[in-house]
Each structure stands twice: as C-alpha cells, then as structure tokens.
Amino acid sequence: MGTRTRGLIALAKKHLPRNYAPSDKFVLRGGEGCTLFDVEGKEYLDMLACYSAANEGHCNPRIADAIFKHLKTRGLTCNANCFWEEQKILFARDLANFCGKFIDPSLNVVLPMNSGAEAVETAMKIARKWAYVVKRVPLNEAEIIFCENNFHGRTIAIVSASTVPQYSELFGPLVPGIKLVPFADLNALKEAINPNTAAFIVEPVQGEGGIIIPPDGYLAEAKNICDDNDVLLVADEVQSGFGRTGKMFGCNYDGVTPDLLILGKALGGGLVISAVVGSKEVMGILEPGDHGSTFGGNPLSCAVARESLRIMRDERLDKKAEYLGGYFEEKLKEIAVESLYIKEIRVRGLWIAIEVWHSGPDAHEFCQRLHRAGILCKETRDYTIRMSPPLVITRHELDFAVEKIREVFCS
C-alpha cells in the first residue's frame, strides 16, 4: 500500500462515518470503460458497475460530450421547479418514448427524482393516494405488500419493509401499513391482499438478495392477481432496468406492463437521477404540492440521462448483456465443476451470483482475493458474490475475469 493510499484512508476514517465498509487496501481515482485505477496507478476490471449505475461504462465519451455540451451552451445546473425547464421536459418525453418502445405506450408520465430509494418512496406515496382517491380505501388504512429478502433502499419507510435486521432494528418506530410475503410465492400474495391493499412492490430479480430469479411467469401471474383485486403492481427496476438482465427491463421476461415503474442507476449514465413512470390514470392523482424535490429533474442530469437512453437504444446493451451473459455463465459453470468452493451459479443477463459453500471462506473473503487479483466485485449477504459489469464490457475483458476467477476458486 502506497503513502497516498494510507493517507487518504486515514482521512476517510477521520471524517467519514462507517456506514459503508470499503476495502482498506486501495482508493480509486478514475476509470474508463470497464477499467478503474487507484491513486497508486494500479488497474482493476470493474465487475460491479456501481451496482448497475455505470452500465454505459465509466467516462463514456458520449456521456462526457453531453455534459460538456450542456455546460458550454449555458444550460442550467439547477432550476426551481416552479418554472418549466427545457431539459426536464425533453427528458420526460424521451423516457416515456423509451418505455413505450420497450414496455408499453401507456407508461407515458414521468416524475423525475434523484436516488432509487427516493423513487421508491415516491411510488409508495402515489400508491397510497391512489388507494384513497380511486379505490376509496378508508383514510390511513392503505397497505402495501413487499417481498421478503427485498432491497429497495435504506430510508425509514423502505426499511420498514426490510427483513434484514440491521436495516431496521435500531431505527424504529417503523412505518405502518406494510405486509411481507415470500418472493415468488403467488399463493402468499393472494392471501395477503385485502380490500385495503394499495400496491404490490416487487423486484423482477432480487439483486441485493443474491440475484434471486423467480420462476417463468411469476410477474405475469402476479399482475393478474393485482388486476383482479384492484391493486397496483409496482416494478422496482432501479437495478434490473436498462439491459442488465439481458432484456431492456426485467419485466420484459413475462411481458408485463407494471402500473408504476421505478427507475434509477443506469438512467443517469453516472449522474444522479431516478424516476417513477406510470400511466396518466395513475400518475394523474398528484396535485401541486403533493410531492416534490429541489434537485428532482436536475437539468444537467436530465440532459445526460437523455444521452444515456440514446446509448442504450443505439447500442442495444440489452442484447449484448444477453449474449455475453450466456457466454460468461458457461465459463463460470465450468469453473464451478472444478472448484471445491462454489455451490451455485445464478445468471440473468450480465447479472451474476456466485454462491459459495458455507463450510469454506465467506463471500467477503473471496471478494478480497478477487480484488487482489484485479477484479472488483462485492458480496451480497454472507455467501454470495455479486457481479454486474458495465454492459459495454468486451468478451476479451470477460475472459480476463474468467482467468482470475479460476485462479481464486481453483487454486
């Protein structure tokens, strides 16, 4: 470890809280494409893409050009939302058209926010008001159903729906009106619904939960159940959206049109932006003053998000994830046969879980070994290694990852 690294980590420990636990072995400085480098100049292959926020790759030239163009033409970097602003309007149009092309034209109203968690909270508010105004649920009695093992963020409302004790135990009192059902259990969903149910919020694939893939047809049948009971189906595609799963959206696997679609991460091409997308019938329940955010729909982020959408459309990153994900899965399963440590490989597009046996080193230890080998990834839960490389990754780069993974798991 170099002097610069030691000094920066000492500063981090002095001035930053330990709500995250980064490796104390390196400090990142920059990157390009799928390559990151630290302050000492060592290079790493990024197999995480900031949890899918960097699907377009780091310092993508088209993203950089969009930033420079916006600033050089004196585009606003912030705007009071009491005034219309050009980029926010054009972003809403472009995202609505994108969702119309890849899901359904009915998803044509866009509410821009900032983080994924903020977008989830926004969807919760919309669902609750819809329940009171449209479904006529008695005031303050609306319920929202979530799945066990979910991850939607760490705000108070969202951790009220978490089954991870650390996320909620010492942060009460929690928000009422939340029910939990096992993921992919349709019977449990049916039983949980009652006349006060406003919405069912679900991830098409549980990412933080360990890349847990539901059976084919699960979302489609869940949508049927929701429709039969006048309940909104809300798809949280903050991580699964924009090509990660090998389709443009995770709900495409079942041909489902959610009532509300929650988006973020890759939407911004590396900048901060999220959105809730829905139909006029659902989104139309909002009135001036019901919801807002100073930086939601930030002009610079909107300009960059528009270019991000064009990149994903022009380069069909979903098709690339589908092809390369299949290739990577084949190679990983070959390693799993050779290794004494790997229990299971789960893959959806370029979203990968390597689950290790509990009898050996845990996932955190294997991630540290991979870091030393030049591969950046992250454990999720105790025994699952999660990989989600930028979707611009090449087959050559994946071959490098395969080589290093084999060294770590088979030596």
C-alpha positions, 0 to 999 in steps of 0.5 A, a space after each residue: 500500500 502506497 503513502 497516498 493510499 494510507 493517507 487518504 484512508 486515514 482521512 476517510 476514517 477521520 471524517 467519514 462515518 462507517 456506514 459503508 465498509 470499503 476495502 482498506 487496501 486501495 482508493 480509486 481515482 478514475 476509470 474508463 470503460 470497464 477499467 478503474 485505477 487507484 491513486 497508486 496507478 494500479 488497474 482493476 476490471 470493474 465487475 460491479 458497475 456501481 451496482 448497475 449505475 455505470 452500465 454505459 461504462 465509466 467516462 463514456 465519451 458520449 456521456 462526457 460530450 453531453 455534459 460538456 455540451 450542456 455546460 458550454 451552451 449555458 444550460 442550467 445546473 439547477 432550476 426551481 421547479 416552479 418554472 418549466 425547464 427545457 431539459 426536464 421536459 425533453 427528458 420526460 418525453 424521451 423516457 416515456 418514448 423509451 418505455 413505450 418502445 420497450 414496455 408499453 405506450 401507456 407508461 407515458 408520465 414521468 416524475 423525475 427524482 434523484 436516488 432509487 430509494 427516493 423513487 421508491 418512496 415516491 411510488 409508495 406515496 402515489 400508491 397510497 393516494 391512489 388507494 384513497 382517491 380511486 379505490 376509496 380505501 378508508 383514510 390511513 388504512 392503505 397497505 402495501 405488500 413487499 417481498 421478503 429478502 427485498 432491497 429497495 433502499 435504506 430510508 425509514 419507510 423502505 426499511 420498514 419493509 426490510 427483513 434484514 435486521 440491521 436495516 431496521 432494528 435500531 431505527 424504529 418506530 417503523 412505518 405502518 401499513 406494510 405486509 411481507 410475503 415470500 418472493 415468488 410465492 403467488 399463493 402468499 400474495 393472494 392471501 395477503 391482499 385485502 380490500 385495503 391493499 394499495 400496491 404490490 412492490 416487487 423486484 423482477 430479480 432480487 439483486 441485493 438478495 443474491 440475484 434471486 430469479 423467480 420462476 417463468 411467469 411469476 410477474 405475469 401471474 402476479 399482475 393478474 392477481 393485482 388486476 383482479 383485486 384492484 391493486 397496483 403492481 409496482 416494478 422496482 427496476 432501479 437495478 434490473 432496468 436498462 439491459 442488465 438482465 439481458 432484456 431492456 427491463 426485467 419485466 420484459 421476461 413475462 411481458 408485463 406492463 407494471 402500473 408504476 415503474 421505478 427507475 434509477 442507476 443506469 438512467 443517469 449514465 453516472 449522474 444522479 437521477 431516478 424516476 417513477 413512470 406510470 400511466 396518466 390514470 395513475 400518475 394523474 392523482 398528484 396535485 401541486 404540492 403533493 410531492 416534490 424535490 429541489 434537485 428532482 429533474 436536475 437539468 444537467 442530469 436530465 440532459 445526460 440521462 437523455 444521452 444515456 437512453 440514446 446509448 442504450 437504444 443505439 447500442 442495444 446493451 440489452 442484447 449484448 448483456 444477453 449474449 455475453 451473459 450466456 457466454 460468461 455463465 458457461 465459463 463460470 459453470 465450468 469453473 464451478 465443476 472444478 472448484 471445491 468452493 462454489 455451490 451455485 451459479 445464478 445468471 440473468 443477463 450480465 447479472 451474476 451470483 456466485 454462491 459459495 459453500 458455507 463450510 469454506 471462506 465467506 463471500 467477503 473473503 473471496 471478494 478480497 482475493 478477487 480484488 487482489 487479483 484485479 477484479 472488483 466485485 462485492 458480496 451480497 449477504 454472507 455467501 454470495 458474490 455479486 457481479 454486474 459489469 458495465 454492459 459495454 464490457 468486451 468478451 476479451 475483458 470477460 475472459 480476463 475475469 474468467 482467468 482470475 476467477 479460476 485462479 481464486 476458486 481453483 487454486 
